[in-house]
């Protein structure tokens, strides 16, 4: 059963209760990693029954992907500064530095787990990655509509790849996390020139 199909059988949770569950899932992910995370642990942490959790989400992969999506501080399409360069820099500014570091560590662990677990890979694609790519498409389309970016600019498609690739490469190449200062420099030195824009 896909994540979308399972949504039809969910019971109603208050937004507060839903956020409490999502926060507990992400806390546990950071504490023990994906492989060691169990529905029992989430149920205990949130004072829920496993039956309640399974009514909401079709297993651990869907629960994890949904929690990560809903706890994102901001999506690219939420930002509209009036310029694409401004939007990309604002996207970096919207992420607290300490939170960003924890998120990078978390995503590295999840990426490793996803390549070993097809159900997790599918849930992350459907519930986290595809919505994020759609959000970036909105960001790019706004730049096209403003006349700032040509609709056939091939680099426009690769903005998420450039941002994600730059963030993931720095720990490997330099032994350092991609902090905001690095991310702003990377946008100005790599992404903006690739798009043919001025910073």
C-alpha positions, 0 to 999 in steps of 0.5 A: 500500500502506498503512503497516499493510499494509507492516508484514507484510513487515518483517524483525526489528530489535532495539529498539536498532537500530530506535531508532538508525534512528529517531534518525537519521531525526529528526536528518536531518529537523532538519538538512535538512527533509523535502523534502531528506531521502533514503533514501540519506542515512538509509542512509549515516547508519545504515550500512544498505542502502536495501533494508533500509530499504524492507523496514522502511518503505514509503518515506520518508513511512512511515519519517518518521511511524514515527520521530516516533511512536516517539521521542515522550517520552510519550503522553497515556494514559501519564500518570495523576496523578488529575486531568485538569488534573494530567494536562495539566500533567504532559504539558507537564512531560514535555517538555524545553524545548529539545527542545520548541522543536526539536519545534515547529520540526520539526512546523511544517516537516512540516505545510507539507510534508504539505499538499504531499505526500499520501503524507506527510499520509496517513502522519502521519495514520495513524501519528502523529496518529490514535494521539495522538488515541486517547491523548487519548481515553483521558485524557478517558475516565479523567476521565469514569470518575472523575466529573470530566468529564461524558461529554457535555462538548463541550469534551472532544473539543477538548483536542488542538485547543486544545493544538495550536492554542495552541502553533502560534498563539504563534509567529504572534501573538507571535513566540515559541515555546510554552515550558512557562511559556506552556503552563502558563498556557494550560492554566489560562486556556483549557483548564481553564475550557473543560472546566468544571474547577478548576485 
